[in-house]
């Protein structure tokens, strides 16, 4: 039964992909196919009183929300196997979960019946209706005269050169209705005369959704990092199991942000009014779906190419953790943000490590049995190639560079990180690079090269040899053995905690 369900789900997803791609392709590349339908639809809508009303979009949004959220809430109650919270149960609870499935599904805490949500609807609608009744509706393709006339302005007096340029320059800025006793409120909206093409509809819908997704990512991020806004947004994350009604459990500021950002995304590209009408159900569906707490078989993130859509699972993780997944619909902004944040984290950790090294009072000095000059390097290369047996040309070079290489080997890079993590500054010198104070001590103690010295472990002037040529040779080029020797001699602690980079 499960395999049959998976097969059916896979078939429906493939079918949805084919249908959507075919519709978009025809709409973009063969716009004439849909044009007769668009012409008839637009002629009807332009003559429709409710559609011409200034409050149409607010009530259309509420209608779409109810038409989408209620069925998803019903699905939430009738299909507990789709609930993400159930899918997060571990394997030890599966036997108990099977018995739970036979019981009637429980309503999550905070889920309310429609009769008890009147105040929620009023709080949502009130500010939007206020804007609808006070502001002139401005849409692309609408003559300026029609806009002014809908706002109760005297068109001839407003169309002089100066005022005309002012209105055109501030198209995106809302204009207030010209209040009078005969027209106290903005009740009508001026609409374009011509219908859009299917190509324009398709491209505007895609562009506005992507643009809204990016704008809301920035808005949502601010809700999580700015202290004052965090207080407003915090209640949205205060819930038990994720369910569809959480979609609208928002502060008034957040609700206005959602609507105004959607409006801006449509206005900035000069979208047609019909685009706006079609945008609303898509916008609302995606918003409710990501808050549904459901792993729907036909979820949009399963229909989109892998990695494009965020989906309900990602947004549920965001509600649990609150640190990632700020983008509502897609993944691109989140991916960029996480990459930048990871890079900044690495840079900060590297800077902290450099500060630790620079501020270290203890110094572990590795001195090679070679000079840094070209002649010295050639002499070392000759000795390295001609040396045999247990007496290498420079055992320290074998550990750090693997012999004749100019680059440090990965094993030594890790070992050096372990040493520096314990507060040591690692210094690597050739014989001709040794500072005078250390040079004098070496000559006085008759120390042979290569060697490892510890300076400042007990006091600033303290210098002692911690590994001689024989001990370095016994490491046989293995940096791990060198670290083990330093631990045995109490130069390093037994436990090394290296900062992650």
ROKOL-436847 format. One record per residue: x, y, z of N, C-alpha, C, O in turn; residue in three letters. Coordinates in pm, whole numbers, plus 50000, padded with zeros to 5 digits. Each point is the difference from the previous one (the first is absolute). Layout:
BEGIN
XYZXYZXYZXYZALA ...
END
This chain:
BEGIN
500844987950000499165012150000500875012550000499715009749930UNK 501394989950152500875011750007500675002749868500115011549958UNK 500364977549974500685002049872499045005349895500385008149915UNK 498354987250092499005004949905499745014950022499875007649904UNK 500074996450225499805014250032501165008349950499815010749942UNK 501424984350081501185007349953499985001249849500355010449945UNK 499254978649986499955000349854498975010249951500265007649907UNK 498574992450158498955009649962500455014250024499775008849918UNK 500904993450198500495013450032501035004449899499985011549953UNK 500954979350011501015003449902499405003249865500435009349932UNK 498544982950030499335002549872499305013550001500065007349901UNK 499294996350211499295012750007500975011749995499695010349941UNK 501484988250120501005010749997500525001849858500145011349952UNK 500154977649981500465000949861498925006349913500295008449915UNK 498464987550108498905005849924499855014950024499755007749907UNK 500414996450220499915014350033501135007849933499785010949948UNK 501414983450053501145006749935499745001849851500235010849944UNK 499304978649993499745000649855498915010349970500135007949907UNK 498804992150173498885009249976500435014550019499665008649918UNK 501094994150189500445013850026500975004749893499885011149949UNK 501084980350017500985003849899499345002149865500355009449928UNK 498714982050037499305001549872499195012849996500015007249900UNK 499284995750209499185012350006500875012449989499685009249925UNK 501434991150150500905011549994500635001549862500155011149950UNK 500224977649989500635000649868499045005649896500375008549919UNK 498394986750083499015005049905499725014750027499885008049907UNK 500004995650222499705013950036501095009549953499715011149955UNK 501554984750056501125008949966500294999949850500205010549940UNK 499834977650000500434999049861498855000549898500225003049883UNK 498574994150162498845000549910498875007850068498954994250028UNK 501255018749999499015007750076498655001149932498995002550066UNK 500974995749803498725001049930499004989250040498805001949983UNK 501694986950071499104989150037499045004350110498814996949995UNK 501715010350105499185004050115499345013749984499175003850082UNK 501205003549812499535013949992498485001549992499475008950066UNK 499814982949857498535001549999499394998450140499095007450037UNK 501414982950039499494997950135500325012050089499175004350079UNK 502055001049908500385011750081499175012249964499615007850087UNK 500114993949784499185011449957498604999450061499505009950054UNK 499884978449938498654998550056500015001850152499125006550057UNK 501884987650007500085001150147500185014450043499345004650094UNK 501545002549837500265013950040498815009249971499705009050079UNK 499634988749810498795008049970498954998250110499355009650041UNK 500514978150006499024997450106500435006650131499185006350068UNK 502094992349968500475005450128499945015350002499665006050102UNK 500665000249785499985014749996498595005550023499845011250049UNK 499174981249915498625004550017499414995550135498885003850034UNK 501874988350039499494994550126500145010350112501095005250024UNK 497814997650046500035009550110500924995850113500825008050045UNK 499084979550004500914995750107501475000849960500855003650082UNK 499454993049791501405000249957500535014249992501195002450023UNK 497965007149944500425014049990500085006750138500505011250011UNK 499024982150091500005005950135501435001350052500864991649972UNK 499395019050103501345002350056500364989550105501184998150030UNK 497834995250025500244990150105500074985749945500094990450077UNK 499875008249790499954986549942501184991450044499814988750044UNK 501405016649946501184991750027500054995450146500454988850028UNK 499115019650064499984995950141499044988350020500374990050061UNK 498415011349888499034989250018500374987749917499714988750041UNK 500925013449844500464988849919501084992250075500034987749995UNK 500865019350073501054993550078499404991950115500404988750026UNK 498625017350044499354993050111499274987549948500064989450062UNK 499265012149824499284988549943500984988949964499774988350032UNK 501335015249901501004990049960500604993250123500234987950001UNK 500035020150102500584994450122499064989750062500424989150038UNK 498305014549972499034990750058499844987649913499904988850051UNK 500085013249817499814988849908501194990549999499864988349963UNK 501305016550078501214991750000500304994550139500314988250015UNK 499595020450086500374995650135499044989650055500444990350062UNK 498265011549918499014990750056500204985849947500054990650080UNK 500065007249787500254986349952501314994150052500074988150029UNK 500985020249984501254994850053499874996650149500634990550047UNK 498565017150025499754996650141499254986850010500294991850087UNK 498745006149824499274987349996500964988649967499954989450063UNK 500935012749839500994989849965500934997250118500404988650022UNK 499925021850052500864998650117499364990650103500694991750059UNK 498015009749963499314991850099499734985949948500024990450078UNK 499735008249793499624986949945501204991549959499864987949983UNK 501295018250002501184992549955501165002250097500965007049968UNK 498974987050150501105001850096501324994549948501075004350045UNK 498874986249859501254994749946500765010349917501194998249974UNK 498145012649986500685010649925500665010250094500825008049956UNK 498834991650170500515010250093501514998450019500494989150028UNK 500215021849957501464999850016500394996450142501024993550021UNK 498185010750078500324996950139500004984950023500824995050077UNK 498264997749857499964985550014501214993749932500554990150048UNK 499865015649840501134994349926501325002250072500994993449969UNK 499045015950129501225002450076500144990450117501044999950067UNK 497934991749959500114990250108501134990349969500214996649884UNK 500524999050218501114990749976499484985749989498834997350024UNK 502064993849938499604986249973499484993050125499184990949989UNK 501285013250128499574993650124498525002450028499374992250071UNK 500095018649872498605003550025499064994949891498805002750004UNK 501744990049900499154996249886498884990550041498885001049949UNK 501414989950144498954991050045498885007550066498824997049977UNK 501535012750105498995008350065499255008349897498805002450013UNK 501945002249884499385008549898498944992249923498975005549961UNK 501284981450016499024992049928498684999450076498935000549940UNK 501154998550193498774999850079499325013450001498775000850008UNK 502035010049984499425013350000499215002449871499005007150000UNK 501474986949891499335002149872498554995150002499155005249929UNK 500594984850154498654994750005499075009250078498784999149986UNK 501775009950096499195009350076499675012249915500725002949905UNK 498205004250128499695012449927501145010050016500505001850111UNK 499915004749780501115009650011499655011550093498885005149999UNK 502094998950082499775010750096500255013649937500885001749916UNK 498325007850126500165013749952501175006550071500054999650123UNK 500915006449804501155006250066499585011750088498975006449977UNK 501824996250122499745011350089500095013049920500955002149925UNK 498065006450092499985012849929499155000049875499695010749947UNK 499924977550004499134999449882498575003250042499484994150095UNK 499895015249834498665004650037498994997149890500354998849882UNK 498395000250159498924998249904499725013249927500285010750055UNK 499184988849821499735012349925499145010150075500205012049987UNK 498844983150093499105009250071500745008550102499505010550041UNK 501694985050000500755007350102501135008349940500895004750072UNK 499074997249797501095007249935499545013249940500705005849916UNK 498144999050127499485012649947500915011850029500225008449913UNK 500314992350210500875011150036501304999649919500535010449961UNK 499974977650013501214998449919499785005749860500865006949946UNK 497974990149995499685005249867499855015150002500455006949909UNK 498924998350196499805014450010501325007450013500215010349937UNK 500694984450145501315006350019500795000049870500755009349972UNK 499084980149948500704999449871499415009949901500735007149931UNK 497944993350060499325007849897500025014950029500135008049907UNK 499754996050219499815014150035501075009249943499645009849935UNK 501664987750086500995009549945500035000249848500265010449940UNK 499474978149997500024999549854498805007349940500145007149901UNK 498694991250160498825007349953500195015150018499555007949918UNK 501114995950191500275014250022500835005749886499705010849948UNK 501364981950014500835004549888499205000049870500135009249919UNK 499044980650061499194999249878499095012149985499825005249890UNK 499614999350220499005010849996500625013950007499315010049982UNK 502014990650043500665013150009500935002849883500205011649964UNK 500364978049976501025001849898499474997349860499154991449979UNK 501385016349925499674997749859500734987549952501184998350028UNK 498134993249900500624988249941500705004049871499395006049911UNK 501894990650079500785003449881500514987349936500744992350062UNK 498885005549814500404988049929500635003649867499675010249939UNK 501254981450018500655002049870498974998949888499094991750005UNK 501085016849894499104999649885498735007850017499175000549909UNK 500645005850207498805008050025500335014649970500965005350057UNK 498285001449857500265014349974499955008050130499194997450088UNK 501705012649922500075008250120498665006950026499605001650116UNK 499725002449777498705006550017499024991050075499255004650086UNK 500754982449880499094990750066500364998250147499124998950085UNK 502185000749944500424998850141499525012050081499434998550108UNK 500805013649837499605012150072498495000750016499495004050105UNK 499814991949791498535000550007499484990350107499055003250071UNK 501584985149941499574990450103500285005350140499334996150096UNK 501675012949915500335005850130499265012850030500345007050096UNK 498664996449823499165011950022500775013049978499735010150066UNK 501244989649840500735012349967499405006149873499474992949914UNK 500635020350076499565007149880501084998249894501085005950010UNK 498624986149890501034996249903500585011949924501225001049992UNK 497975008349951500605011149925500975008450084501055004149950UNK 498604998550175500885008350083501274992650042501015006350031UNK 498944980349971501164992250043500964997049886501134995950025UNK 498435006049851500834995749888500845011249940500334999549882UNK 500025010750197500985009649949501374993450006500174989750064UNK 500795016249872501304993649978500704996150130500514988950011UNK 499535020250087500744997450123499394988450079500714990950041UNK 497985009549980499364989750080499994986649928500074989550064UNK 499845010749803500024987549925501344992950018500044987950024UNK 501065019649965501324993950017500184995050143500664989850021UNK 498765017250077500114995750139499344986550021500554991250066UNK 498265007149877499294987450016500724988649929500074988950052UNK 500485013949830500694989449927501294995950070500384988349999UNK 500305021550063501274997150066499794992150129500934993350047UNK 497895007450011499744993350126498904989549984499084999150082UNK 501034993149812498964990249972499864989850113498894996150035UNK 502264999650023499954989850103499595005450136499654992350089UNK 500385020849928499635005950128498485001450006499425006249912UNK 499934988250190498535001050008499545014550010500645008350065UNK 498274994649871499385013250008498694998950076499264990349983UNK 500475019550101498804999850084498785004449919500095009049916UNK 498814984650110498735003749938499635014450036500225004550112UNK 499225002649791499575013950022498624999950067498974998849933UNK 501045002550199498764998550076499055011749976500425011549992UNK 498304985249997498955010149988498694993850048499924987850020UNK 499065020449999498724994650045499394990849895499354990150033UNK 500885013249842499444991649894500804987149980499454990149952UNK 501835009950085500854988249986500924998950121501185003449991UNK 498294992050123500804999750122501074989250002500985001150074UNK 498864988349846500944988950002500344995549859499265002649905UNK 501904990650082500424994349873499264986749983500364990150064UNK 498665009649853499184987949985500234992749869499654988249989UNK 500925018449912500234993849869501495000149967500775008250052UNK 499604982949862501384999949950499955000449847499174993449938UNK 501725014350005500085001049854500784988149946501044996450054UNK 498454997449841500604988049944500525002649858499505008949932UNK 501504983550024500505001449862498914996349899499114992050029UNK 500995013949854499014997049896500284986649935499074992449970UNK 502215004550008500374988149923500364988450093500565002150108UNK 499124985749850500414988250079501484997149977500575004649901UNK 500064988050188501404996449978500094988049906499014992949977UNK 502175004849969500234987749925500364988950099500395002850114UNK 499484984949843500364988950089501505000150029500434995950108UNK 500375008849796501455001150024500275009850114500784997150090UNK 498565014449904500205010050106499544994550135500685001850101UNK 498184991549901499504994350125501004990250061500325000950118UNK 500164989849800500914989750050501305006050053500454996750110UNK 500155012249810501295005850041499855009050122500875000250087UNK 498025007349920499795008750116499754991850127500465003750107UNK 498814985349881499754991650117501304994150053500255000350121UNK 500574994549790501274994050043500915010650061500584997850107UNK 499555013649825500885010650048499565005450135500825001850090UNK 497885000749925499505005650126500154990350116500295004250112UNK 499534982849864500184990250107501454999150044500294999350120UNK 500625000649783501434999550035500425012750072500754999550097UNK 498755011949855500345012850064499435000750141500695004250093UNK 498064991749924499405000050134500784990850093500255003450116UNK 500144985049834500754990450080501295006350053500354998150117UNK 500365009349797501255006450042499755011450097500725001650098UNK 498255006549875499695011250089499544995150137500395005650102UNK 498794983949899499554995050129501134993450077500025000350123UNK 500944993849806501184994650068500685010950083500344997950116UNK 499875013949821500645011150072499135004750116500505002750109UNK 498194998449867499075004350105499984989950115500055003950117UNK 499884983349849499964989450101501304999650080499994998050122UNK 501125004049809501295000250069500045011250103500514998250111UNK 498955013449853499985011250094499144996850121500295004750110UNK 498654987349872499154996250113500734991250100499604998950116UNK 501484994849838500754991050088501255006350060500574994550094UNK 499875016949853501275005650049499855013850064500865004150077UNK 498065003249892499805013250059499164998450127498884994949992UNK 501635009250124499334997250128498535003950004499174991950042UNK 500495020349917498605004350007499094991649914498884996850040UNK 501594999549842499204991849909499924985650047499004993249976UNK 502045002150091500004986350052498844997950097499384989450002UNK 500335020850079498904999050096498664998449929499134992850048UNK 500715013849837498774998849923499874986249936498914994349992UNK 502225000449964499994987549924499994987650089499604989249957UNK 500845012350166500154988550090498724991950017500074987749999UNK 498735018750017498784992050016499714990849882499334989850016UNK 501155013749864499774991549883500684986450015499584990349939UNK 501465009250143500724987550023499544992950127500494989150032UNK 498585016850041499534994050125498794991249972498865004650000UNK 501414982849976498924990549974500544986150024501204997950013UNK 497894992649994500424986250014500264994249863500975003649933UNK 498164987450025500144994049868499635010249893499045007650014UNK 501734992649879499745009049888498694996049932499774988149976UNK 499375021749992498744997249932499615012149915500555010850021UNK 498524987749883499725010749903499605013450060500315010449943UNK 499024989650172499525012650056501135009050049499795011950023UNK 501394982549994501145008150044500365010449895500635010150031UNK 498964987549844500315009449892499635014350036500775009349975UNK 498054992450084499495013550027500165004250146499455010250041UNK 501294982350036500255003950139501195009550003501124996350034UNK 498605016249928501045010049978499645013050070498845002850028UNK 502195005049998499805013850047499465008249883500264996949883UNK 499005013650148499455008649895501115005249909499825000749878UNK 501315002750179501145004949921500454989449900500325003349886UNK 499714984050156500424989349909498994998149887500384998049885UNK 498335002750149498974998649896500135011049895499954997449880UNK 500215014850167500175011149906501264998149917500025003149881UNK 501034991850183501234997649926499804990149887500485002249889UNK 498804986950138499704990149896499295006349882500394998049885UNK 498555009650144499175005749894500745011049924499955000449877UNK 500735008450195500685011249934501174995149916500265005549893UNK 500464984350153501094994549920499464993249874500595001149893UNK 498294992050120499374994049881499575010849903500194998849879UNK 499215012050174499595011249916501195006149928499945002849880UNK 501134999350193501195006149941500584991049891500415004949894UNK 499634982150131500544990649901499215000549870500574998349893UNK 498135004050117499165001049881500115013749935500055001049877UNK 499995009550203500055013649945501325003349933500035006749897UNK 501064988650162501325004049951500274994849859500805005749927UNK 498524983450035500174994749864498865004449908499934995749885UNK 499175012950166498895004949918499054989149959499574999549884UNK 500084991750207499154988649965498575004349970499505010050053UNK 499854982449864498605002349964499114996350119500394991850083UNK 498445014249924499074997150110499624985250002499834994250107UNK 500034999749776499654985849996501134991550056499754989650061UNK 501495014749920501134993150063499855000350151500234989950067UNK 499395021749986499815001450144498904990550049500124994050107UNK 498835004749814498884991450040500444985450006499604992750091UNK 501225003049813500494986249998501124997850102500194988950050UNK 500555021749980501104999150096499484996250139500644992250071UNK 498205013249967499494998250137499824985350037500544995950103UNK 498724995949820499844986050042501324992250003500184991350085UNK 500745011849823501294993250002500795004050124500554991550071UNK 499505021449955500695005650115499444994150131500764996150088UNK 497925003449923499364994950122500214985050014500294995150109UNK 499574997649780500194985450006501404996650051500144991850091UNK 500875014349853501364997050042500225003750146500684992850073UNK 498745018449969500175004650138499354990250098500584996850104UNK 498224998649864499314990650088500694986449998500114993550103UNK 500355002349779500624986849991501264999050086500204990050067UNK 500645020449930501244999050078499735000350150500834995750080UNK 497995009549959499645000150142499094988250038499574999050115UNK 500134992449790498984989750024500474989050095499174993550063UNK 502145004549948500494988950080499744986549936500024989750068UNK 499735010549801499644987849927501034996849893500495008949930UNK 499834978450058500834995149890499054995449890499754988049984UNK 499725021649941498994997049899500604992049885501125002849958UNK 498164987349989500534992349887500255008649878500894997049920UNK 498335013750063500125008849883500625013550037499765009949932UNK 501044990650172500585012650047500785006949888500604993449915UNK 499385019950086500615007549890501504997849992500575000249890UNK 500094997650225501454997849996500354986549939501134997949958UNK 497894992950036500224987249932499775001449849500594992849920UNK 498545016750044499715002249858501145007849934500374997149886UNK 500185012850185501125007749947501244991249990500084989750066UNK 500915014249851501264992649997500634999250139499845009050082UNK 500864980249943500574997550133500885011750044500875004649926UNK 498904999950196500815010850057499475013949976500525009650057UNK 498444991949859499475013349970499055004850109500075011450044UNK 499034979750000498965004050094500374997050144500664990050030UNK 498895018850061500264997850142499034989750057500414989550048UNK 498305013649945498994990550043499715000250148500645007150078UNK 498364984949960499524999650139501044994350094500115004750114UNK 500644985449844500994993850088501085010050039500395000950117UNK 500095006649787501035010150029499455010950091500685004450092UNK 498084999949883499445010850082499674995150141500095007650096UNK 499524979749917499784994550133501314999650079500015002650120UNK 501084994149811501315000450067500365014150042500595002150106UNK 499045007749811500255014050037499205003750125500525007050088UNK 498244988549922499195003350118500554993250125499855005450110UNK 500794983049875500594993350116501305006750043500245001950119UNK 500605001649783501355004750032500145015149987500685006450081UNK 498684999449817499985014649985501275006449950500085012249996UNK 500934979949965501285005849959500224999449850500775007949946UNK 498584982949987500154998549854498614999649937498985000150069UNK 501004999349798498724998749930499165012550004498794999150023UNK 501815012749955499255012650004499185002349873499025007450001UNK 501394986249891499335002149871498704992149996500004988250036UNK 498885017949921498724992950010499804988849897499624988950038UNK 500645013849834499594990649896501154992049939499884988049979UNK 501235018749994501104993649929501234998750092499905002050121UNK 501244994649820501214997450080501175009049965501014999950070UNK 498885007849822501185006849948500565010350097501215000350023UNK 497955008150035500485010250094500584993650125501025004550052UNK 498334984949996500514993050118501374994049971500905000550085UNK 499274993849796501294993949965501105010649997501104997750051UNK 498615013849889500995010849995500315005050140501175002050036UNK 497795000050045500205005050136500834990350084500895004250073UNK 498814982849915500754990150077501454999349953500914998150081UNK 499315003449787501384999949949500785012150053501154998650042UNK 498225013249955500665012150051500244998850150501085003450048UNK 497924991650026500144998650145501104990150034500775002150093UNK 499294986949829501044990050025501385005949974500954997550074UNK 499165010349818501285006449969500415009750110501165000450040UNK 497875007550009500305009450109500384992550126500885004450074UNK 498464984349951500334992050118501434994949991500765000550097UNK 499614994549784501364995249982501015011250018501044998150064UNK 498655013649880500915011450013500165004050145501115002950045UNK 497794997250029500065003650142500834990050078500825003850084UNK 498974983349887500764989750071501495000949968500844998150087UNK 499465005049786501415001449964500625012150069501134999550047UNK 498105011649957500505011950069500234997250148501005004350057UNK 498064988450005500164996550142501244991450020500745001650097UNK 499464989249809501174991350012501285008049985500974997950072UNK 499035011549830501195008349982500275008650123501155001650041UNK 497785003950019500185008050121500564991550113500855004550077UNK 498654983049932500504991050103501484997249981500774999750095UNK 499604998249778501414997149971500875012150029501064998850063UNK 498495013049891500805012150019500135003850147501025005550042UNK 497934991650036500045003750141500644989350087500165001950121UNK 500224987049820500564989150079501355004050058500875005249930UNK 499304992450199501285002950066500954988249985501215001650014UNK 498244986549958500834988149982500354998449853499175002149912UNK 502074994150062500464998849862500674986549982500954996650071UNK 498564995649832500624987449964500815002449873499445003249895UNK 501874995350116500905003749890500564987449935500654991950066UNK 499095006549806500564988949923501135005749915499795009249920UNK 501404985450096501165005049926500504988949909500334989050045UNK 499735014149825500414990249900501524999349992500715009550034UNK 499774979249920501444998249977500335004149857500524992149921UNK 499165020650047500245005349866499905015250006499405005650092UNK 501205001049806499905014549990498905003749901499594991849918UNK 499935020750091498895004549915500465005049864499165002449913UNK 502154999350066500515005149873499884989349891499784988250029UNK 500375016149847499944990449889501124989750014499804988149978UNK 501385016950059501124990750020499694990150111500304988149989UNK 499085016950120499664991250111498984989549960500104988450042UNK 498935015549876498994990449955500614989449909499644988350008UNK 501285015949905500664990449912500854990250080500034988049972UNK 500685017350129500814991250085499124990150075500354988350014UNK 498495016550034499084990950070499484989449905499894988350037UNK 499775015649840499494990449903501034989149972499654988349987UNK 501615015750003501074990149976500104990450118500094987949982UNK 499915017750141500114991650119498794990750012500144988550042UNK 498675016749922498794992050008500064988249905499624988850035UNK 500865013749844500054989349900501094989850029499904988449961UNK 501145016050108501134991050025499974993650139500784990950027UNK 498325013750060499964994550136499264986850001498984998549933UNK 501544991950141499394986850012499914996250148500695005850084UNK 498464984449946499934994750135499225008950094499185008249956UNK 501074990250176499205006850102500405014450025499445006550088UNK 501524998749837500475013750024499615008849881500815002149910UNK 497945003150088499555008149886500695013549995500585004550099UNK 499365001949784500635013249985499365010250092500705008150060UNK 497994991649952499295009050092498664993550035499055000749923UNK 500894993050194498784993150042498845009750018498844996249981UNK 501465016250057498945010050016499375003449866498785001849991UNK 502054999149903499465002549865499114988649955498975002249936UNK 501424985450098499174988549963498625000850064499004996149938UNK 500935009050184498725000850072499125011049942498804998049978UNK 501785013749997499195011549959499775000949850498955004549956UNK 502054991249964499895001649855500144986949922499955000049877UNK 500224989050194500114987349931501304998449924500074991749909UNK 500945015850125501304998549935500355011849914500425010450051UNK 499424988349816500445010349907498875009349954500245008849918UNK 498584989550131498885008449958500115014050059500525001850110UNK 499005008249815499975013750049498715003050078499915010350066UNK 499114980749928498725002050068499904991050122500514988850001UNK 498835016250101499794992050121499004988849971499015002049930UNK 501264986350125499134988549977498755001350087500055006250106UNK 498804988049851498765001050078500124994950143499425005850092UNK 501364983449927500164994750135500625010050095499605001050116UNK 501385006549834500625010350084499065011850022499985005750109UNK 499274998049790499055011150016498994997150110499655008950078UNK 499884978649928499064996350107500705000050135499465005050099UNK 501754989449905500744999650126500305014050050499915002750119UNK 500455006349789500275013950041498755006550055500075007750096UNK 498774989249845498755005250053499744995150141499525007550085UNK 500794979649941499834994550136500915007250100499595003050112UNK 501634999749846500965006650089499565014350027500015004550115UNK 499605002749781499575013950016498735001150082499785010050069UNK 499354979649924498765000250078500264999950149499135003650079UNK 502094992349962500365000050142500795012350040500645000450105UNK 499325009949808500605012850037501465001649963500655009450046UNK 499884981549871501395001249956500075007449868499164998149912UNK 501855010350075500315006049871501104991649936501104999050053UNK 498584994949833500964991349932500865008449906499485006949913UNK 501844992350107500955007349916500924989949932500524990950065UNK 499685010649804500864990949924501135008249937499775008949918UNK 501474987950124501175007649954501004990949931500174988450037UNK 500505017249862501244994149951501145004850090499815009050082UNK 501364985249902501125003350090500395014749991500405005950100UNK 499495000049781500415013949983498875009950034500175012049981UNK 498704983150069498885008650035499795001350151499115007250044UNK 501714985950034499804999750145500295013750060501015006349967UNK 498084998450121500225013050064501164999150098500334989150048UNK 500285022249981501285000450073499924993650138500914992650039UNK 498025010250037499904994550135499974984950000500674993650081UNK 498555000649829499924985449990501314994449946500444989350043UNK 500175017849863501274995649942501084999050108500774990450002UNK 499285019450085500994999950109499764988250093500964993550043UNK 497785003749988499694988750089500424986949936500544991350067UNK 499215007149801500364987749929501504997850003500474988950024UNK 500295021849951501464998950000500524996750140500944992350015UNK 498425013750086500444997550138499724985650040500814993750068UNK 498015001049891499624986450038500514989649901499834988050022UNK 500805016549869500554991149898498924990549945500194987849993UNK 498695018049970498874992449946500254996749853500445008649924UNK 499284979150038500164995849861498695001849924498914999350057UNK 501235003149811498835001549914499684986849932500904991949979UNK 497855005949986498795007850029499594998350146500434990750068UNK 498735018349976499574999450140498665007050016499555007549913UNK 499834989850201498765006950037500205005950138500374993050095UNK 499395020149917500185007150125498655005150050499115003449922UNK 500764997250210498835006150064500475012450072500904999550084UNK 498475011849882500395012750061498795006350069498925000949943UNK 501295003450183498955007250072498954991350065498945005050036UNK 501334981949981498994991450062499875002850149498894999850054UNK 502235002950012499955003350143500175014950025499335005650087UNK 501565000949837500115014650005500485004749864500374991949915UNK 499635021150063500285005649867501394996649950500194998549879UNK 500805000450210501394997849958500374985349997501104996549956UNK 498024994950091500314985750008500074993949861499075001549921UNK 502034991550049500154992649874500514986150034500924998550080UNK 498484991449862500504986350022499774991849874499085002649923UNK 501764987550059499874991049886498994989050035500134993450103UNK 498875004949811498984989850028500094988149905499454989450029UNK 501255012249858500244988749911501345001949932500285010549942UNK 500564979150066501325000749937499964992849865498964994649964UNK 502165005249961500004993749868499584985450001499324995349909UNK 501094997450196499664985750007498494998150016499404991549934UNK 500015016450156498554999050023499215004049876498974994049969UNK 501515016149959499345004049876500114989049895499064997549925UNK 502114996050069500194989349902499104988150031499534993249908UNK 500225004350221499134988850038498555002249954499244990449989UNK 500405021949985498645002849949499824995449857498884997849955UNK 502235000649972499974995049862499055008049911499274994349918UNK 500745018950100499175008749917498545000650039499205006149929UNK 500424987750182498614999650044499755011150103500534999450111UNK 498675010649852499735011250091499224995550123500135006050107UNK 499054983549879499244995150115500924994850109499755002150119UNK 501334991049841500974995150099500715011550070500324999150118UNK 499925011649808500625011850061499095005850108500455003450109UNK 498244997749860499045005250098499934990850121499945004750113UNK 500084982049865499974990450111501225001850090499894999450123UNK 501275002849817501235002150079499885012650084500405000150117UNK 499075010649825499835012550074499014998350115500135006550103UNK 498874984949880499064997350109500684992350113499805003050118UNK 501014987049845500704992150101500945008650083500244997350118UNK 500285013149819500935008950071499275011650068500635009350050UNK 498034990149951499175010250067500115013749935499675010150062UNK 500804990249813499995012749927498565003049956499555011550004UNK 499754978049954498595001249964499154992250098500454990150058UNK 498325014449961499064992850084499504987849926500104999249877UNK 499364991150198499524987749937498815002449910499874993749895UNK 499245015650145498795002949923500235012349917500335010650053UNK 499484988249816500185011249909498655003849943499344991649939UNK 500255020650081498745005049943500325010449895500255011750030UNK 499744983949848500325009049889498775007549956498974993849978UNK 501095019450008498845007549952499644996049859500874999149914UNK 497864998450063499554996249865500115011849907499705011350038UNK 500744986149837500205010949903498984998849890499995008149907UNK 
END
